[in-house]
Amino acid sequence: MFSLSKIEGSSCKWAGKCLRCLSPKKSSSSTASKKPTAHKAMIGPPHPVSNISPIVLVPPENETELGKRLRLHHLAMNERNHVFWLAHNLQFEKDKEEFKGRRLKTDDAVLTEGGGLSPDEFATFYKDFLVSKKTSLREYNRVWLNDITLYIWLSLRVHVQKLNPWRR
């Protein structure tokens, strides 16, 4: 059924053990007529402040309306996450610098050997920061939960649609 020479000559480090190596090889005539396809998703490096990676989703040639809705929802979710975390992290850095400046001016500040504030000092700041951002973080979690639920639902519908031969 499978040619051992094809498995041994494979470039896969798991040659003979992975499904790709064990799957039957298609004839070269059927693969020569197909055009190379673009990657489905291209992910860039994370943004330096928001830490969210930009995503480019290439639509397939035969994309359905439901598939397009899923792709656009994915991009919108990624953009919302980027905008939220960019604003949140910028505010965090600004507040941290203000806190650091205020604490270093006081006499009771606990300093490290390098002259910075101790982890206990920053723990106090971080707790206060999270308490002050409680409502915005709760709102973000609510929106994120709605987004991810819709994303899962759309993904499920797209996959069921692909299984149905009479789709569209």
MITOR-621020 format. One line per 3 residues: for each residue x, y, z of C-alpha. Coordinates in steps of 0.2 Angstrom, whole numbers. Example, Ala and Ser with C-alpha at 12.3 -4.5 7.8 and 13.67 -1.06 7.14 Angstrom:
62 -22 39; 68 -5 36
This chain:
0 0 0; 14 13 5; 31 14 -3
44 12 10; 56 21 0; 45 36 -1
44 36 18; 63 34 21; 67 48 9
55 60 17; 62 76 24; 50 74 40
60 70 56; 45 58 61; 46 49 44
36 33 45; 27 39 61; 17 54 56
1 54 46; 8 65 32; 22 53 29
10 38 29; -4 46 18; -4 39 0
5 51 -12; -5 59 -25; 0 58 -43
11 72 -50; -2 76 -64; -16 81 -51
-4 92 -41; 4 101 -56; -13 108 -62
-17 116 -45; -11 133 -41; -1 136 -25
-13 144 -12; -9 158 0; -8 155 18
-24 156 27; -17 167 41; -2 178 43
2 183 60; 15 197 63; 25 201 78
16 207 94; 14 226 96; 27 233 108
14 241 120; -3 231 118; 7 214 115
-7 209 102; -1 202 86; -8 208 70
-17 196 60; -20 195 41; -33 183 35
-33 178 17; -50 174 11; -52 157 2
-57 158 -16; -74 149 -13; -78 159 4
-96 158 9; -106 173 17; -105 164 33
-86 161 31; -84 179 27; -94 184 42
-82 173 53; -66 180 45; -72 198 48
-78 195 66; -61 187 69; -52 203 63
-64 214 73; -61 204 89; -42 206 86
-44 225 83; -54 227 99; -42 218 109
-27 228 102; -36 245 106; -41 240 123
-24 233 129; -15 247 120; -25 260 131
-24 249 146; -5 246 145; -1 265 142
-12 270 157; -3 257 167; 15 263 162
9 281 165; 2 278 182; 17 267 187
29 281 183; 18 293 193; 18 281 208
36 278 207; 40 297 207; 28 300 222
35 286 232; 53 290 229; 50 308 236
43 301 253; 55 295 267; 46 279 270
49 271 253; 57 254 253; 71 254 240
80 240 232; 99 239 231; 98 248 213
88 262 220; 71 257 214; 55 253 223
53 236 231; 42 222 224; 30 225 239
29 243 235; 24 239 217; 12 226 223
3 239 233; 2 250 217; -4 235 206
-18 231 218; -24 249 218; -22 250 199
-33 235 197; -46 241 209; -47 258 199
-49 248 183; -61 235 189; -76 242 179
-66 243 163; -59 226 165; -76 219 169
-83 227 154; -69 220 143; -72 203 150
-90 204 146; -87 210 128; -73 197 126
-85 183 132; -98 188 119; -86 189 105
-78 172 108; -95 164 110; -100 171 93
-84 166 86; -86 148 92; -104 148 85
-99 155 68; -84 142 67; -96 128 71
-109 134 58; -95 136 45; -88 118 48
-105 111 47; -109 120 31; -93 113 24
-99 95 28; -116 98 20; -114 94 1
-130 105 -3; -123 120 6; -127 138 0
